[in-house]
Amino acid sequence: MMKFDIKNNDAGSSARAGEITTDNGIIETPIFMPVGTRGTVKSVHQHELTSEVNADIILGNTYHLYLRPGTDILEQAGGLHKFIAWDKPILTDSGGYQVYSLSQRRKIKEVGATFSSHIDGSKHTFTPENVMEIQRVIGADIIMAFDECTPYPCDKRYATRSMHMTHRWLERCLTAFNSSEPRYGYEQTLAPIIQGSTYTDLRKQSAEYIAGKGALINAIGGLSVGEPHEDMYAMTDVCTSVLPKDKARYLMGVGLPENLLESIALGIDMFDCVLPTRNARHGVLYTAEGVIRIKNKKWERDFSPIDPNSTALTSRKHSKAYLRHLFSVKEILASQIASIHNLSFYLWLVKEARTQILNNTFASWKNVMVAKLKQKL
């Protein structure tokens, strides 16, 4: 049976170390989930996600997987796990983020959201009901409710209407989810999403509503969409102060390494973001000592390892000069090495945070680390 257990609460903050048990494996929290939007984490092989990155879970995107390869192919393959040869847990975003990111290609009504495909312009309507069915077919262990992710800034009247519609959509998601069965013989769980933009009263109201559903995992959405970090932390704090302590908390779409640590201190257990792989493809590397922009000329003759302390062999084996060369000649290997490095660092960071929580030393360690993480090397 899928469950969440807390192993320790940090003595100096609201940070927690826990475990989410699924039929496809245990997820130790805090956890960062590499984003595999279309059934692949860009530039990184599944073998490397296990051997180099040490990922416990990855994320897929309902909208993109629905369009390509399509649910018929995924169902014939036996679900996304088998299709991509990944035997650990998978979480799928519901497509709610595309309601935000594809604002020029969609129309929102009470029934759901109608999209024009970014591939061929064809029309598709996502409803709470069919999004539950699509995610059942994809075979995710953790299925996200269909919601509207509001932009920033957002008028309060719009944010209020959107929040209430997200709540009504959740009721329809729950009805559809509870009246259906998993496709592939393992348990799936539905995670609702808190909305409310950057308005404290709306966030509190939404958190109370979502908390009342008794879900194993509760998500905080609609943040990291351009608002100041201080607002993101403030809204996260509002939500975690309301959400039940014995359920996992997922802050969607976050973020920079320092964002992870500050949010862990507020009681967040789960994260995802495209930032480590997207920035890797542009030559931005994250380390425990600060940020490296590997394309800069200063690294041209630096033959030291990319990161001698990395958990990834790739980062210990190859030099900064070599990686810079790969970027300068536009070799695909540059993106692969940089992506493996950044993801392995993110996973090291949350796993080290977990160790510090278990030792009741997280708060002081976090303060030292955050200052280092912001440095430019």
RODO-2510 file (C-alpha; in nm, 4 decimals, decimal comma):
residues 377
     n   res          X          Y          Z
     1     m     0,0000     0,0000     0,0000
     2     m     0,1313     0,3441    -0,0926
     3     k     0,2216     0,5410     0,2199
     4     f     0,4286     0,8287     0,3571
     5     d     0,6332     0,7918     0,6736
     6     i     0,8278     1,0661     0,8494
     7     k     1,1624     0,9463     0,9843
     8     n     1,2662     1,2673     1,1594
     9     n     1,1715     1,6335     1,2031
    10     d     1,4630     1,8755     1,2099
    11     a     1,5124     2,0369     1,5500
    12     g     1,5843     2,3855     1,4124
    13     s     1,3353     2,4187     1,1247
    14     s     1,0214     2,2666     0,9735
    15     a     1,2275     2,0327     0,7546
    16     r     1,1362     1,6627     0,7550
    17     a     1,3024     1,3430     0,6326
    18     g     1,0561     1,0839     0,5102
    19     e     0,9795     0,7942     0,2790
    20     i     0,7075     0,7494     0,0198
    21     t     0,6483     0,3791    -0,0407
    22     t     0,5110     0,2865    -0,3842
    23     d     0,4733    -0,0453    -0,5645
    24     n     0,7585     0,0616    -0,7942
    25     g     1,0011     0,1596    -0,5187
    26     i     1,0694     0,3770    -0,2167
    27     i     1,1211     0,7522    -0,2570
    28     e     1,3364     0,9030     0,0164
    29     t     1,2412     1,2629     0,0908
    30     p     1,3315     1,5421     0,0493
    31     i     1,3528     1,4476    -0,3187
    32     f     1,4125     1,6220    -0,6493
    33     m     1,2450     1,4680    -0,9543
    34     p     1,4241     1,5047    -1,2910
    35     v     1,1783     1,6152    -1,5568
    36     g     1,1265     1,3652    -1,8399
    37     t     0,8589     1,5587    -2,0254
    38     r     0,8246     1,3363    -2,3343
    39     g     0,9376     1,0082    -2,1816
    40     t     1,3007     1,1088    -2,1551
    41     v     1,5082     1,3371    -1,9367
    42     k     1,6767     1,5439    -2,2054
    43     s     2,0346     1,4339    -2,2839
    44     v     2,0352     1,1689    -2,0081
    45     h     1,9908     0,7937    -2,0549
    46     q     1,7808     0,5997    -1,8040
    47     h     2,0906     0,3998    -1,7071
    48     e     2,2660     0,7254    -1,6195
    49     l     1,9678     0,8416    -1,4151
    50     t     2,0276     0,5373    -1,1977
    51     s     2,4070     0,5006    -1,1983
    52     e     2,5172     0,8673    -1,2140
    53     v     2,2253     1,0810    -1,0983
    54     n     2,0826     0,8445    -0,8311
    55     a     1,7244     0,9435    -0,9105
    56     d     1,4445     0,7727    -0,7136
    57     i     1,1628     0,9048    -0,9349
    58     i     1,1184     1,0976    -1,2591
    59     l     0,8391     1,3149    -1,3957
    60     g     0,6481     1,2897    -1,7233
    61     n     0,4029     1,5329    -1,8816
    62     t     0,0477     1,4299    -1,9654
    63     y    -0,0046     1,6885    -2,2414
    64     h     0,3100     1,5973    -2,4334
    65     l     0,2785     1,2196    -2,3876
    66     y    -0,0872     1,2352    -2,4926
    67     l     0,0131     1,4034    -2,8198
    68     r     0,3209     1,1874    -2,8809
    69     p     0,3543     0,8907    -2,8714
    70     g    -0,0157     0,8823    -2,7753
    71     t    -0,2093     0,6824    -2,5192
    72     d    -0,2812     0,3946    -2,7582
    73     i     0,0891     0,3237    -2,8032
    74     l     0,1610     0,3650    -2,4324
    75     e    -0,1193     0,1246    -2,3436
    76     q     0,0029    -0,1336    -2,5944
    77     a     0,3527    -0,1005    -2,4472
    78     g     0,2197    -0,1729    -2,0986
    79     g     0,2521     0,1830    -1,9721
    80     l     0,5254     0,4441    -1,9615
    81     h     0,7474     0,2433    -1,7249
    82     k     0,7844    -0,0383    -1,9767
    83     f     0,7890     0,1926    -2,2786
    84     i     1,0984     0,3766    -2,1512
    85     a     1,2491     0,0871    -1,9507
    86     w     1,2263     0,2627    -1,6143
    87     d     1,1444     0,0458    -1,3121
    88     k     1,1206     0,3183    -1,0471
    89     p     0,8284     0,5515    -0,9667
    90     i     0,6942     0,8091    -1,2128
    91     l     0,4848     1,1210    -1,1458
    92     t     0,2824     1,2833    -1,4247
    93     d     0,1859     1,6493    -1,4386
    94     s    -0,1785     1,6765    -1,5394
    95     g    -0,1392     1,9316    -1,8170
    96     g    -0,2439     2,2123    -1,5837
    97     y     0,0889     2,3863    -1,6394
    98     q     0,0144     2,3958    -2,0120
    99     v    -0,3025     2,5873    -1,9266
   100     y    -0,0521     2,8532    -1,8152
   101     s     0,2388     2,8098    -2,0562
   102     l     0,0307     2,7693    -2,3741
   103     s    -0,1946     3,0655    -2,3007
   104     q    -0,1948     3,1687    -2,6686
   105     r    -0,3086     2,8201    -2,7731
   106     r    -0,5887     2,7419    -2,5286
   107     k    -0,9335     2,8436    -2,4106
   108     i    -1,0560     2,7696    -2,0586
   109     k    -1,4175     2,6893    -1,9792
   110     e    -1,5854     2,5150    -1,6889
   111     v    -1,5777     2,1862    -1,8763
   112     g    -1,1987     2,2037    -1,9166
   113     a    -0,9292     2,3514    -2,1403
   114     t    -0,9169     2,3280    -2,5198
   115     f    -0,5702     2,3365    -2,6767
   116     s    -0,4371     2,3859    -3,0250
   117     s    -0,1547     2,1354    -3,0601
   118     h     0,1879     2,2967    -3,0878
   119     i     0,2712     2,0203    -3,3374
   120     d    -0,0016     2,0442    -3,6024
   121     g    -0,2637     2,2870    -3,4714
   122     s    -0,5238     2,0148    -3,4072
   123     k    -0,7768     2,0806    -3,1302
   124     h    -0,7837     1,8795    -2,8074
   125     t    -0,9927     1,9281    -2,4928
   126     f    -0,8618     1,8282    -2,1509
   127     t    -1,1238     1,7778    -1,8820
   128     p    -1,0769     1,6571    -1,5245
   129     e    -1,2309     1,3268    -1,6301
   130     n    -1,0245     1,2500    -1,9386
   131     v    -0,7027     1,3718    -1,7740
   132     m    -0,7544     1,1085    -1,5039
   133     e    -0,8079     0,8447    -1,7740
   134     i    -0,5003     0,9583    -1,9704
   135     q    -0,2808     0,9407    -1,6612
   136     r    -0,4209     0,5983    -1,5696
   137     v    -0,3175     0,4796    -1,9169
   138     i     0,0255     0,6423    -1,8949
   139     g     0,0661     0,4457    -1,5742
   140     a     0,2126     0,7049    -1,3380
   141     d     0,2476     0,6075    -0,9728
   142     i     0,1516     0,9630    -0,8713
   143     i    -0,1206     1,1325    -1,0753
   144     m    -0,1747     1,5078    -1,0506
   145     a    -0,5181     1,6674    -1,0419
   146     f    -0,6163     1,8920    -1,3326
   147     d    -0,5863     2,2578    -1,2323
   148     e    -0,5295     2,6032    -1,3714
   149     c    -0,1850     2,7477    -1,3049
   150     t    -0,2391     3,1244    -1,2951
   151     p     0,0273     3,3655    -1,4274
   152     y     0,2168     3,6280    -1,2298
   153     p     0,1128     3,8978    -1,1757
   154     c    -0,2497     3,7936    -1,1488
   155     d    -0,5531     4,0075    -1,0667
   156     k    -0,7090     3,8907    -0,7399
   157     r    -1,0550     3,8535    -0,8888
   158     y    -0,9162     3,6270    -1,1584
   159     a    -0,7062     3,4342    -0,9052
   160     t    -1,0165     3,3813    -0,6912
   161     r    -1,2295     3,2564    -0,9799
   162     s    -0,9474     3,0323    -1,0983
   163     m    -0,8916     2,8856    -0,7518
   164     h    -1,2597     2,7946    -0,7120
   165     m    -1,2643     2,6385    -1,0584
   166     t    -0,9533     2,4346    -0,9688
   167     h    -1,1413     2,3138    -0,6590
   168     r    -1,4465     2,2188    -0,8684
   169     w    -1,2203     2,0414    -1,1166
   170     l    -1,0637     1,8527    -0,8247
   171     e    -1,4041     1,7158    -0,7225
   172     r    -1,4513     1,5854    -1,0756
   173     c    -1,0971     1,4425    -1,0754
   174     l    -1,1686     1,2565    -0,7517
   175     t    -1,4957     1,1153    -0,8826
   176     a    -1,3309     0,9960    -1,2046
   177     f    -1,0223     0,8602    -1,0292
   178     n    -1,2191     0,6745    -0,7623
   179     s    -1,4481     0,5156    -1,0198
   180     s    -1,1578     0,3753    -1,2251
   181     e    -0,8870     0,1157    -1,1696
   182     p    -0,5099     0,1112    -1,2306
   183     r    -0,4170    -0,0380    -1,5679
   184     y    -0,0996    -0,2291    -1,4933
   185     g    -0,1397    -0,4014    -1,1576
   186     y     0,0211    -0,1468    -0,9252
   187     e    -0,1268     0,1242    -0,7055
   188     q    -0,1679     0,4820    -0,8223
   189     t    -0,2453     0,7855    -0,6044
   190     l    -0,4035     1,1214    -0,6904
   191     a    -0,2419     1,4422    -0,5639
   192     p    -0,4514     1,7630    -0,5473
   193     i    -0,2988     2,1055    -0,6117
   194     i    -0,3250     2,4280    -0,4089
   195     q    -0,3665     2,7517    -0,6061
   196     g    -0,4295     3,1151    -0,5104
   197     s    -0,1460     3,3099    -0,6769
   198     t     0,0409     3,5321    -0,4265
   199     y    -0,2623     3,6173    -0,2123
   200     t    -0,2268     3,4942     0,1448
   201     d    -0,5986     3,4559     0,2103
   202     l    -0,6530     3,2596    -0,1110
   203     r    -0,3567     3,0328    -0,0436
   204     k    -0,4844     2,9620     0,3069
   205     q    -0,8358     2,8939     0,1789
   206     s    -0,7090     2,6628    -0,0957
   207     a    -0,4728     2,4780     0,1394
   208     e    -0,7580     2,4162     0,3824
   209     y    -0,9771     2,2855     0,1008
   210     i    -0,7074     2,0531    -0,0329
   211     a    -0,6085     1,9349     0,3161
   212     g    -0,9672     1,8211     0,3691
   213     k    -0,9411     1,5666     0,0887
   214     g    -0,7047     1,3403     0,2852
   215     a    -0,4646     1,2799    -0,0040
   216     l    -0,1313     1,1061     0,0516
   217     i     0,0509     1,3870    -0,1327
   218     n    -0,0580     1,7513    -0,1496
   219     a     0,0930     1,9828    -0,4093
   220     i     0,1491     2,3576    -0,4153
   221     g     0,1135     2,4933    -0,7681
   222     g     0,1149     2,8345    -0,9331
   223     l     0,4498     2,9425    -0,7880
   224     s     0,7891     2,9858    -0,9521
   225     v     0,6129     3,1599    -1,2412
   226     g     0,7974     3,4914    -1,2145
   227     e     0,7126     3,6121    -0,8636
   228     p     0,9955     3,7250    -0,6298
   229     h     1,1509     3,4429    -0,4290
   230     e     1,0342     3,6104    -0,1085
   231     d     0,6723     3,5816    -0,2259
   232     m     0,7236     3,2175    -0,3212
   233     y     0,8593     3,1384     0,0249
   234     a     0,5811     3,3343     0,1945
   235     m     0,3064     3,1497     0,0028
   236     t     0,4793     2,8157     0,0634
   237     d     0,4920     2,8914     0,4339
   238     v     0,1205     2,9719     0,4377
   239     c     0,0426     2,6401     0,2694
   240     t     0,2691     2,4193     0,4813
   241     s     0,1317     2,5742     0,8001
   242     v    -0,2140     2,4467     0,6994
   243     l    -0,1373     2,1150     0,5279
   244     p    -0,1419     1,7991     0,7437
   245     k     0,1991     1,7122     0,8858
   246     d     0,1655     1,3411     0,8137
   247     k     0,1190     1,3853     0,4365
   248     a     0,3865     1,4535     0,1742
   249     r     0,4129     1,8067     0,0334
   250     y     0,5164     1,8784    -0,3259
   251     l     0,6230     2,2275    -0,4430
   252     m     0,5805     2,2199    -0,8194
   253     g     0,8315     2,3670    -1,0642
   254     v     1,1012     2,4726    -0,8149
   255     g     1,3791     2,5678    -0,8776
   256     l     1,7312     2,6956    -0,8039
   257     p     1,9428     2,4984    -0,5529
   258     e     1,8968     2,7640    -0,2854
   259     n     1,5186     2,7582    -0,3481
   260     l     1,5167     2,3888    -0,2672
   261     l     1,6950     2,4325     0,0642
   262     e     1,4843     2,7292     0,1766
   263     s     1,1662     2,5392     0,0858
   264     i     1,2820     2,2220     0,2605
   265     a     1,3229     2,4373     0,5713
   266     l     0,9539     2,5305     0,5343
   267     g     0,8469     2,1655     0,5283
   268     i     0,8472     2,0756     0,1571
   269     d     0,9275     1,7145     0,0643
   270     m     0,9197     1,6991    -0,3178
   271     f     1,0410     1,9172    -0,6061
   272     d     1,0685     1,9139    -0,9842
   273     c     1,2082     2,1624    -1,2339
   274     v     1,3531     2,1733    -1,5855
   275     l     1,6111     2,4289    -1,4702
   276     p     1,9068     2,1946    -1,4003
   277     t     1,8892     2,0338    -1,7445
   278     r     1,7834     2,3458    -1,9358
   279     n     2,0630     2,5539    -1,7856
   280     a     2,3073     2,2662    -1,8343
   281     r     2,2438     2,2846    -2,2080
   282     h     2,3489     2,6496    -2,1908
   283     g     2,6686     2,5720    -1,9998
   284     v     2,5546     2,6670    -1,6487
   285     l     2,6768     2,4205    -1,3855
   286     y     2,5807     2,4028    -1,0182
   287     t     2,8211     2,2932    -0,7461
   288     a     2,8403     2,3026    -0,3663
   289     e     3,0816     2,5969    -0,3973
   290     g     2,8771     2,8019    -0,6424
   291     v     2,7836     2,8424    -1,0097
   292     i     3,0183     2,7742    -1,3016
   293     r     2,9541     2,9223    -1,6452
   294     i     3,1660     2,6739    -1,8332
   295     k     3,1627     2,8645    -2,1639
   296     n     3,3658     3,1467    -2,0081
   297     k     3,7258     3,1720    -2,1324
   298     k     3,8637     3,1360    -1,7779
   299     w     3,7985     2,7597    -1,7993
   300     e     3,9753     2,7133    -2,1347
   301     r     4,2963     2,5740    -1,9780
   302     d     4,1536     2,4449    -1,6507
   303     f     4,2287     2,0736    -1,6535
   304     s     4,0883     2,0046    -1,3083
   305     p     3,7762     1,7877    -1,2826
   306     i     3,4402     1,9524    -1,3456
   307     d     3,3632     1,8758    -0,9808
   308     p     3,6040     1,6520    -0,7862
   309     n     3,3414     1,6040    -0,5133
   310     s     3,0562     1,5058    -0,7418
   311     t     2,8705     1,1785    -0,6915
   312     a     2,8773     1,1393    -1,0720
   313     l     3,1817     0,9695    -1,2223
   314     t     3,1285     1,1841    -1,5327
   315     s     3,1990     1,5035    -1,3356
   316     r     3,5037     1,3580    -1,1616
   317     k     3,6492     1,2116    -1,4809
   318     h     3,6216     1,4989    -1,7294
   319     s     3,7927     1,8357    -1,6996
   320     k     3,6429     2,1819    -1,7183
   321     a     3,8610     2,2534    -2,0227
   322     y     3,7260     1,9480    -2,2041
   323     l     3,3636     2,0341    -2,1307
   324     r     3,4212     2,3932    -2,2424
   325     h     3,5735     2,2581    -2,5660
   326     l     3,2685     2,0400    -2,6282
   327     f     3,0416     2,3422    -2,5920
   328     s     3,2615     2,5548    -2,8190
   329     v     3,2435     2,2979    -3,0999
   330     k     2,8742     2,2298    -3,0327
   331     e     2,9125     1,8607    -2,9574
   332     i     2,5998     1,6860    -2,8253
   333     l     2,8148     1,5281    -2,5537
   334     a     2,8448     1,8714    -2,3908
   335     s     2,4748     1,8732    -2,3035
   336     q     2,4928     1,5147    -2,1819
   337     i     2,7872     1,5698    -1,9460
   338     a     2,6505     1,9007    -1,8154
   339     s     2,2999     1,7592    -1,7616
   340     i     2,4295     1,4555    -1,5741
   341     h     2,6428     1,6856    -1,3612
   342     n     2,3587     1,9222    -1,2673
   343     l     2,1079     1,6469    -1,1944
   344     s     2,3570     1,4520    -0,9851
   345     f     2,4291     1,7704    -0,7900
   346     y     2,0592     1,8362    -0,7286
   347     l     2,0093     1,4795    -0,6085
   348     w     2,3204     1,5042    -0,3894
   349     l     2,1863     1,8295    -0,2430
   350     v     1,8485     1,6881    -0,1369
   351     k     2,0041     1,3647    -0,0106
   352     e     2,2575     1,5615     0,1944
   353     a     1,9710     1,7750     0,3243
   354     r     1,8019     1,4518     0,4316
   355     t     2,1160     1,3404     0,6160
   356     q     2,1353     1,6753     0,7933
   357     i     1,7672     1,6503     0,8931
   358     l     1,8210     1,3022     1,0328
   359     n     2,1141     1,4423     1,2341
   360     n     1,9145     1,7507     1,3492
   361     t     2,1775     1,9777     1,1929
   362     f     1,9850     2,0935     0,8850
   363     a     1,9128     2,4556     0,9862
   364     s     2,2747     2,5617     1,0441
   365     w     2,3999     2,3602     0,7452
   366     k     2,1349     2,5180     0,5211
   367     n     2,2397     2,8704     0,6084
   368     v     2,6018     2,7996     0,5179
   369     m     2,5079     2,6180     0,1971
   370     v     2,2685     2,8841     0,0677
   371     a     2,5426     3,1472     0,0834
   372     k     2,7799     2,9201    -0,1113
   373     l     2,5257     2,8177    -0,3717
   374     k     2,4702     3,1787    -0,4812
   375     q     2,8392     3,2441    -0,5509
   376     k     2,9620     3,2780    -0,9095
   377     l     3,2883     3,0919    -0,9620
***
